[in-house]
C-alpha cells in the first residue's frame, strides 16, 4: 500500500485536500514494527509535509534514531531535502 502512495508524488501538496489525514496516517506508520513500512512512510511524508508542520518534522527527526539504518538514512535525507537539518543531526559512520 505504501509503495502505491508514491503515485501521489505528482499531486501539488498545497492542493491535496486530504494531506493532513494522509500525514496523520503515515506518522502512525513511523512506529510500525516492519522497517519497510517506516521507510516508505518517511518517503511519502517528505513529499507532503509543509515547512511549518513542526510536529511532523520533529517526528522525522526522531526517526533519524530508528533501529534500521535505511530508515535512519531516509529520514536524514528527507530532513536535508526539506532544509530542516539541525547542527546536531548527524548520520553515524554505519549509515
C-alpha positions in Angstrom: 0.0 0.0 0.0 2.7 2.5 0.9 4.6 1.8 -2.3 1.4 2.7 -4.2 1.3 6.0 -2.5 4.3 7.0 -4.5 1.8 7.8 -7.3 0.6 10.8 -5.2 4.0 12.5 -5.5 2.8 14.2 -8.6 0.0 16.0 -6.8 0.8 19.5 -5.7 0.9 19.2 -1.8 -0.9 22.5 -1.2 -3.7 21.5 -3.5 -4.2 18.0 -2.0 -7.2 18.4 0.3 -6.5 15.1 2.2 -2.9 15.9 3.1 -3.5 16.3 6.8 -5.3 12.9 7.0 -2.6 11.3 5.0 0.2 12.7 7.1 -1.6 11.6 10.3 -1.9 8.1 9.0 1.7 8.0 7.9 3.0 9.3 11.2 1.5 6.3 12.8 3.4 4.1 10.4 6.7 5.5 11.6 6.2 3.3 14.7 5.3 0.2 12.7 7.4 -3.0 13.7 8.3 -3.6 10.0 11.1 -1.3 8.8 9.8 -1.3 5.2 6.6 0.4 6.4 8.7 3.0 8.2 10.9 3.5 5.2 8.1 4.2 2.8 6.2 6.3 5.3 9.2 8.6 5.5 9.3 8.8 1.7 5.7 9.9 1.4 5.8 12.2 4.4 8.7 14.1 2.9 6.7 14.7 -0.3 3.7 16.2 1.6 5.0 17.8 4.8 5.0 21.6 4.9 7.9 23.5 6.4 5.5 24.9 9.1 4.5 21.4 10.3 6.9 21.3 13.2 5.2 18.2 14.8 5.8 16.1 11.7 9.3 17.4 11.2 10.1 16.5 14.8 8.7 13.0 14.2 11.0 12.7 11.2 13.9 13.9 13.3 13.1 11.2 15.9 13.1 8.7 13.0 16.8 9.5 12.5 17.3 7.3 15.6 15.4 4.3 14.1 16.8 0.9 14.7 17.2 0.2 10.9 19.9 2.0 9.1 17.9 2.5 5.8 15.1 4.2 7.7 17.5 6.4 9.5 19.3 7.4 6.3 15.9 8.0 4.6 14.8 10.3 7.4 18.1 12.2 7.4 17.8 12.7 3.6 14.2 13.8 3.9 15.2 16.4 6.5 18.1 17.5 4.3 15.8 17.9 1.3 13.4 20.0 3.4 16.3 22.1 4.6 15.4 21.2 8.2 18.6 19.6 9.4 20.0 20.9 12.7 23.7 21.0 13.6 23.1 18.1 16.0 21.6 15.9 13.2 24.3 13.6 12.0 24.5 10.2 10.5 26.6 7.6 12.2 29.5 6.1 10.4 27.4 2.9 10.0 24.8 4.8 8.0 
